[in-house]
Amino acid sequence: MRQLYPSINHNRELNFDVGNGHRIYGREYGSEDGIPVVFLHGGPGSGCEPYHARFFDPEKYRIILFDQRGAGRSTPHASLEHNTTQHLVADIEQIRDELGVDKWLVFGGSWGSTLALVYAQTHPERVAGLVLRGIFLCRREDVRWFYQHGAHHLFPDYWSEYWNHIPEDERGDMVAAYHRRLTGADEIARMAAAKIWSMWEGRTATLSRSSSVQEHFADPHVALSLARIECDYFYHGCWLEPDQILRDAPRLHDIPGVIVHGRYDVVCPIKQAFDLHAVWPQAELQIIPDAGHAASEPGIASALVHATDDFARKLA
């Protein structure tokens, strides 16, 4: 089983003015002359972590990590203004252009897989390959499974806090109920809802309990941006048309890809990976038998490192 590459220091910090008051923070790691790869984090709203650079061989890759609008160190923090999927796709293109990259490997997990797919379908000529983990197709049924009806059968104990935070007469649409609280004027109510929303995901993201994953989701800075931005995206259908990603799959046919998905992923059930592979059979589908959703789980991390190593050989 492959391990993550050792920790390395970043080469430089990045700062991009993408308009409408948003500034995007990023970091660059690895070889300045290496194969460009961009890492798209999950959420939306979770931000990058230093270990994300460790999925790539630093001697072979020019590794670009950035925090999407409102997430991590990007500003304004947790902002919902001018923050849509289309804005993020435009940001990726601006970053690519400003860094002087012609084509790059695109790596994304969970919401990052959604964004990677939409970006690749919009700009296929700029994508040398896709490495995707924990596929999230962002359909109504996918959001409803985790936030309304489905996942609660597997985690009724964790679900109870998320469910009981909302009055009974509002539970018919939990996303809308949380959206009202996360976008309301009451700061205490916003933070309370953000913590509960974020921890519901953090507690269910791994097959075996992970204190480090739960601590990340419990961090107030992360929880606020994750919950507000995530809920706002899901409330608005991520500004995507119904079944858009599967409908536009033919645009991916000339792009090599690897899909890595945990067998016991509760956040994004494995059927989403099969649905994507059915319309993009050129990609390689890898099912990790002893994993849930998180990229940090050993089997998933190993498969992702194998994938980036393989692409390093192919793209060299």
Secondary structure by P-SEA (a helix, b strand, c coil): ccccccbbbbcbbbbbbccccbbbbbcccccccccbbbbbbccccccccccccccccccccbbbbbbcccccccccccccccccaaaaaaaaaaaaaaacccbbbbbbccaaaaaaaaaaaaccccccbbbbcccccccaaaaaaccccccccccccccccccccccccccccaaaaaaaaaacccaaaaaaaaaaaaaaaaaaccccccaaaaaaaacaaaaaaaaaaaaaaaaaccccccccccccccccccccbbbbbbcccccccaaaaaaaaaacccbbbbbbcccccccccaaaaaaaaaaaaaaaaaac
